[in-house]
């Protein structure tokens, strides 16, 4: 979510990913998908949303060397945006290739910074919906009542192609990166 670029997003993880999280598997299980990887995937989706929002700005309003600050409450994911040395597993390396692909086909640079989850109120709220997969109860009008500042924001819908790259990276640890830019998604008013 970015109030500066006026967007927010939410993604429902597929069952093939949620069944491999710590809620369903014990620590140390080789098929476990860690919260660090899920948070890194969120940074990637946030980067895609930021690029899409920046590209919709009028040319005269675009800074010549744009840098997007992506906040995360996960120090590992934050560190992976600067260096991939800590990414030892195949899923992390596959996600790093998706991250690099987005940067390669954009003028937007990025930096991530740590923020406590409780200080990032809207994102923390949305992430808890994701964690419990309670999308049946999700209503935009209730979200706006709780967080009126979102009224000026558009919802980012990641493209199926982008989500496929992210989900495949998380699920298999392998990703076939296209040689042309993957469609990012769309920003739409609710």
ABEGO torsion letter per residue (X at the ends): XBAAAGBBBBBBBBAAAAAABAAABBBGBAABBBAAAAAAAAAAAAAAAAAAAAAABBAAABBABBBBBBBBABAAAAAAAABAAABABAAAAAAAAAAAAAAAABABBBBBBBBBAAABAAAAAAAAAAAAGBAAABBAAAAAAABAAAAABBBBBBBAAAAAAAAAAAAAGBBBBBABBBBAEBBBBX
